[in-house]
Every structure is written in structure tokens, then in C-alpha cells.
Amino acid sequence: MSSVLGVSVGAGAVRVAIPHPGNSAERFAPTGFDVQTVPVGEQQSMDDAAAETVGAVHGSTAGITATAITYRNEPHAHTLRGALARRQLVDYEAIPEVAAAREFLLRTGELHNYRTVALYDLGSSGLTVSVVDVESGQVSHSERTSDISGDYLDSLIREQQIASGRIEHPANAQGLAALDNVCRQAKEKLSQTGAVAVPSEHGLVLLSQENFEALIMLAVESSARMTRDVITRSEQAVQAVFVIGGCARIPLIARILERWMGMPVQVPADPDTVIVRGAALLARPSRMANAAPSPSPTDLKAGDDTVQLAPVWLSKNPRRGIAKSLGDKVRRPASPEGRRRQLSGAGIAVGALAVVAALGIGLGWGQSVVGGSSQSNTSVSTSAPVPADRPVSAPSSAKPPEPTNAAVAPPPPAWQPPDTEAPAPTPPPPMIVVPGLPPLVVPTLPPLLPGFPAQAAPE
């Protein structure tokens, strides 16, 4: 039977959730999930631990068709994708933690009476407050701080126990981490009873509800102030605050938030697993996108020079295939009517030239035309005089004299050619170019009346 997997990555643990068989959108049960928590040591990266956990679950559980992993922000998503890529895990979907929480609260029906809510997520590493539109899921504003966290609350309990004299101060970092773990257990047990006593190797940890609330009062009020500021900066009409995360079980937090916000404050059942169960609800089987078909020649726009993808030699008529692929840009041979029009135009031009030539010969201009044309074809050999070669002095092997303070004579002026310009070449005779015929030279016609000789002016 196929199933899906939801994964959430915290500061000290990785949680995985798999829906029970039959727990679907039509028959949804908030508790119908198999949720497991995998603690992570301080020596191991949380992202690497998450990737290792996902690989282990896929290897041990058959039939998982989709995986959704939540991330806190974009930098967290980047490092998480890198850890999954190192283990060659690509069949997954990364979704924001806010989207996973919203999906779960929508399925349970707790968001149906609200349009805009604030999510107060207090975990072991920090607090995130986000203003979310219920219908669209758009986040108007979100802020995160590490000034208050589950680890900070544990440290307050540890310092209070050491200050009371019942607990010895640990000698090393390992002993300090072990004492923090005992204080965390005492904090979690206070959500069900008014006082706890948890033994440890350093002594007995005694903690009552009143003492604990007095320890964390300032930190919780600071978080309420931050939540109010986030709602104000979002410029949205927030109607309720939902408290999720591991620290949401502390009764003082909901009371302080309701006092400061003046609006309903809701704490869902099992608030520490809301995100991982929402991730399982958003997991969808991945589908390979269908390959886009290659465009046909008829789909190409006019003026497109795209050549067909199939080789031309595979077609029955290669020339026809090339012409078709280029969009009829290949020059085709002229039709018989076009050839007749070209020949008739050439005939008219040749006849006009023959009439002009006959007229010139009849008037006696043929010799001048021939002579002029022959003279024009001769090349002009006139050029500027070339000076005689200047004697080149042989290179001297003597060592140049040492520089002194004596005046140095200026060098002789360099020779420059005279400023005489060569006559401009005679322009070529006019020519007529007719397609399909050699170039035709148009003869130059002399004036109709010969010029009279110039008379000398009277003295």
C-alpha cells in the first residue's frame, strides 16, 4: 500500500510522520499519524541528520510515494537541499513550516472561523511569529528571534537549581549538557502536574509550577511584546493567535499572550507535531512533466529561420525538404513568362543602343568617339619626380661619446617630396549593365555645333 512521509527539522530532533491507512481528506483524523522523533547529538548537523533519517525511512518502509520536508527560511532550505543532494535524495518537496501548520489547522477545522491569524511558534532554538491569511496562505509579515527559546528556558531552570545549592555545578561541557536535559524533562512534566522531582547525577532537581513561572515571566512577556509588534507591522486585522511548538504546552504562555493581545489564543492538541503532520498532508507524488512536442514547420512564424530538426537526407525529396524547412526562402527558377519578360527588356535596351551608335557614325563622330575611347583607355604615366637615392652611411662601430654639457647641433631637416600632385585619372566611360548581357559602353557625344576659334582682343 502506498503512503507519504512528512519530515520536520528542529534544533535537537528530527520528526517524521506517516498517515495511518485510510486517513485521507474525506476521513481525516488529527491523531491518525505514526509520528516518531529522532534525537540528534550536538556533533552532528541537523540537516545531515534529516537527510540520513529520510534515507533510513525510505529504506525500511516500502510504498512511500511522496516526501515533504519543512524548512524555516530560505537559508535553511538551501543547506537542507545540499544535505539531501549529498545523499542523492531528489524525490522530495520542500515546503515552509508556516504552510505546513496552516494546512494541518485547516484540516482540523480550527481556522474556519478566521480570516487572518498569527502563528506563535516557540521551539528549542527560537521564536517565530508570522501573520498568515487563512484563505490564500500568504504571509503578510514574519519575524524570528533567539532571545527566547526552549533552550533558554532550560538554562534558567539550571541556574536556579545550582543557585539553590541542591545541584553541583558540572565540571565539563558534557555534564552541563546532561543537566540541561534533566531540566528539560522537568519543564515538560510541569505541563501535567504542579511540581516535579527529577533525579540526576549532580543531585535532585525540584521544581514547582509557581517557581517556574516566576523564572520565565520576563521572557514570556518579551515574546508577547514581539508578537504585538509583528501584528502591528503587518497592518492586518488579526483575529486569533495559534501557539505551536514544543513550548506551547506551558500554560503561562497562552495566558500572557491573551492578556497582551486582547484576542483568542488557541493551542492545538499535540502542538509540537503540528508542522510534521501538516507536512505529511502536503506531500504529493511527483509527476514527470511531459516532454513538449517539437514544433512543426507550419507552426513557425513568418521570417523564422529555424531549420527542421530531422535531417534533410531522411526525406524523400531533399531539395523540397530544404525549401519547406526554410519557409520558401530558397530562390526558385523563374517561370517561362518571367523569362520572356526579361528577354524582351534586354532586346529593347540593345535596340536603343544600336540606334544611338548608327546616329553617331552617320554624323561623322565615330572617329572621335573611337579615338576618345582609345585615349581614355591608355594609362597615364605622369608621376612626381623621384629623387636620387641618398647615400646611406655605414654603421660606425665606434663607441658613442659621453654626454656633456656642450650644446648639441639640431639634426638636419628631413627631405620631403615636392608638393606637386599627380593629375587625377580620367573617369571611366559610362556603362549600361543589362542582366544576362555583357556591360555596354555608352559613347560620348560631341556638341552639335563646332566651337569657333577665339579672336584676339583689339589693341
C-alpha positions, 0 to 999 in steps of 0.5 A: 500500500502506498503512503507519504512521509512528512519530515520536520527539522528542529534544533535537537530532533528530527520528526517524521510522520506517516498517515495511518491507512485510510486517513485521507481528506474525506476521513481525516483524523488529527491523531491518525499519524505514526509520528516518531522523533529522532534525537540528534547529538550536538556533533552532528548537523541537523540537516545531515541528520534529516537527510540520513533519517529520510534515507533510513525511512525510505529504506525500511518502509516500502510504498512511500510515494511522496516526501515533504520536508519543512524548512524555516527560511530560505537559508535553511532550505538551501543547506537542507537541499545540499544535505539531501543532494549529498545523499542523492535524495531528489524525490522530495518537496520542500515546503515552509513550516508556516504552510505546513501548520496552516494546512494541518489547522485547516484540516482540523477545522480550527481556522474556519472561523478566521480570516487572518491569524498569527502563528506563535511558534516557540521551539528549542532554538527560537521564536517565530511569529508570522501573520498568515491569511487563512484563505490564500496562505500568504504571509503578510509579515514574519519575524524570528528571534533567539532571545527566547527559546526552549533552550533558554528556558532550560538554562534558567531552570539550571541556574536556579537549581545550582543557585539553590545549592541542591545541584553541583555545578558540572565540571565539563561541557558534557555534564552541563549538557546532561543537566540541561536535559534533566531540566528539560524533562522537568519543564515538560512534566510541569505541563501535567502536574504542579511540581516535579522531582527529577533525579540526576547525577549532580543531585535532585532537581525540584521544581514547582509550577509557581517557581517556574513561572516566576523564572520565565515571566520576563521572557514570556512577556518579551515574546508577547511584546514581539508578537504585538509588534509583528501584528502591528507591522503587518497592518492586518486585522488579526483575529486569533493567535495559534501557539505551536511548538514544543513550548506551547504546552506551558500554560503561562504562555497562552495566558500572557499572550491573551492578556497582551493581545486582547484576542483568542489564543488557541493551542492545538492538541499535540502542538509540537507535531503540528508542522510534521503532520501538516507536512505529511498532508502536503506531500504529493507524488511527483509527476514527470512533466511531459516532454513538449512536442517539437514544433512543426514547420507550419507552426513557425512564424513568418521570417523564422529561420529555424531549420527542421530538426530531422535531417534533410537526407531522411526525406524523400525529396531533399531539395523540397525538404530544404525549401519547406524547412526554410519557409520558401526562402530558397530562390526558385527558377523563374517561370517561362513568362518571367523569362520572356519578360526579361528577354524582351527588356534586354532586346529593347535596351540593345535596340536603343543602343544600336540606334544611338551608335548608327546616329553617331557614325552617320554624323561623322563622330565615330572617329572621335568617339573611337579615338576618345575611347582609345585615349581614355583607355591608355594609362597615364604615366605622369608621376612626381619626380623621384629623387636620387637615392641618398647615400646611406652611411655605414654603421660606425662601430665606434663607441658613442661619446659621453654626454656633456654639457656642450650644446648639441647641433639640431639634426638636419631637416628631413627631405620631403617630396615636392608638393606637386600632385599627380593629375587625377585619372580620367573617369571611366566611360559610362556603362549600361549593365543589362542582366544576362548581357555583357556591360555596354559602353555608352559613347560620348557625344560631341556638341552639335555645333563646332566651337569657333576659334577665339579672336584676339582682343583689339589693341 
